[in-house]
């Protein structure tokens, strides 16, 4: 099998020739500091991994919509730790929305969320634009470039992560969103429905984007963040409808929970997703028992992830990386599994990644 066939077989819950292996997106910091500044295509080729290229379309907005949603960003210098600070004001015809954040060479984060009141969300609901044109040429270009060496995946359009609940948690902050769901459930459902409708309008304009895999979900739906009861009320109904629309457009879906997921397994199988990631182990702050997950829902979902990148890549050795791969392969002996780090990594000897890639080739079915 070539890499594309191997990955697509696993995504169809089948047995490829050997265990497919990818990374959870190459971070620019790692590429620049450890791999000489190469791109994701060159990085995959260097290690002989099965390439999973993360790419998105270009979104274009109507001029009339942008006039009513004018984003003004201002740099605020650096703090004592060297982080770059910024503030963003979004001007609408009925008032402004404000958010603040920071960033460094590794990542960016928000320090003040955009939505802080019901009035703020009304401005968002009324004026936050949805693309009126979606240019899928970057997706086609990526697919042509990778060819038989891998697949291309993307995200469902939204305002934070892959699904409405995760969007609300990004827009409001996770704790305020949880309090709002408990104290004002009707308002929370209104926000979720508003966001879902914006997402569905985008999908109508997407056309025939040739993705091999679309990511939905998000870490805020993990059972290390919310309860199964909250997931059933505030995630499941909206996920089902988004997934139905994505399936109607011909897409395969992986649902992303980068935290605890063992209490959510059956509900993910209910929500219409085809697969589940990132299968985060306890050593990374999750709760995944991959063999148990495979026993319970492996006939309905494929899996991606499970590898502890801190122990295997950033602080590991080639021997420890190899041992993890063999253990994960043993947990899914019937296929339907792609070995991958459970999250991003920024440090580590490239020899550990090479051992990860080589071990996967030895794990045959």
Buried (B, 14 or more C-beta within 10 A) or exposed (E): BEBBBBBBBBBBBEBBEBBBBBBBBBBBBBBEBBBEEBEBBEBBEBBBBBBBBBBBBEBEEEEEBEEBBEEEEEEEEEEEEEBBBBBBEBBBEEEEBEBBBBEBEEEEEBEEBBBBEEEBBBBBBEBBBBBBEBBBEBBBEBBEBBEEBBBBBBBBBBBBBBBBBBBBBBBBBBEBBBEBBEEEEEEBBBBBBBBBBBBBEBBEBBEEBBBBBBBBBBBBBBBBBBEBEBBBBBBBBBBBBBBEBBBEBEBBBBBBBBBBBBBBBEBBBBBBBBBBBBBBBEEBBBBBBBBEBBEBBBEBBBBBBBBBBBBBBBBBBBEBBBBBBEEBBEBBEEBBBBBBBBBBBBBBBBEBBBBBBBBBBEBEB
